Amino acid sequence: KKESGFGDYPAEYNPKVHGPYDPARYYGKPDTPFGQVKLSELGQWLMRRNKTPSAITGAISRAHWRWMQ
């Protein structure tokens, strides 16, 4: 059975560790916030970004949920 991924929790989410699900939170491995990236490290930081359509959709969705809170 193939899953679409829509409507599922992120793979990184663990209810025993994270508690109740928060759609405004990123559950992946934390990285340096954009505001703390040095100009000389900007290229490397951009290369580490996940640029798939589902990742971009997830980022927009999290931003929307943060804005709505």
C-alpha positions in Angstrom: 0.0 0.0 0.0 1.4 3.4 -1.0 0.8 6.3 1.3 0.3 9.8 -0.1 1.8 11.5 2.9 -1.0 14.0 3.1 -2.8 14.0 6.5 0.0 12.0 8.1 2.2 13.1 11.0 5.8 13.9 10.0 8.1 10.9 10.2 10.2 12.6 12.8 7.3 13.2 15.2 7.2 10.9 18.2 4.3 11.4 20.6 6.2 9.9 23.5 9.0 12.4 23.1 7.2 15.5 21.8 3.8 15.2 23.5 0.7 16.6 21.7 1.2 17.3 18.0 1.7 21.0 17.2 1.3 21.7 13.4 3.4 25.0 13.8 6.5 23.1 15.0 9.2 21.6 12.9 10.0 18.1 14.2 13.2 17.5 12.1 16.8 17.9 13.1 17.4 21.5 14.2 19.7 23.7 12.2 21.2 27.2 12.6 18.4 29.8 12.3 18.7 32.0 9.3 19.3 35.1 11.4 22.4 33.5 12.9 24.0 32.4 9.6 27.2 34.2 8.7 27.5 35.5 5.2 30.5 33.1 4.5 28.3 30.1 5.5 25.2 31.2 3.6 25.9 28.9 0.6 26.4 25.8 2.7 23.2 26.7 4.7 21.2 27.0 1.5 22.5 23.7 0.2 21.3 21.9 3.4 17.7 23.1 2.8 15.2 20.5 1.6 13.8 22.0 -1.6 11.2 19.4 -2.5 7.6 20.4 -3.1 6.4 18.6 0.1 9.1 20.4 2.2 8.1 23.8 0.8 4.4 23.0 1.4 5.2 22.0 5.0 7.2 25.2 5.7 4.3 27.3 4.4 1.8 25.3 6.5 3.9 25.7 9.7 4.2 29.4 9.0 0.5 29.7 8.6 -0.2 27.8 11.8 2.3 30.1 13.7 0.6 33.1 12.2 -2.9 31.8 13.3 -1.9 31.2 16.9 
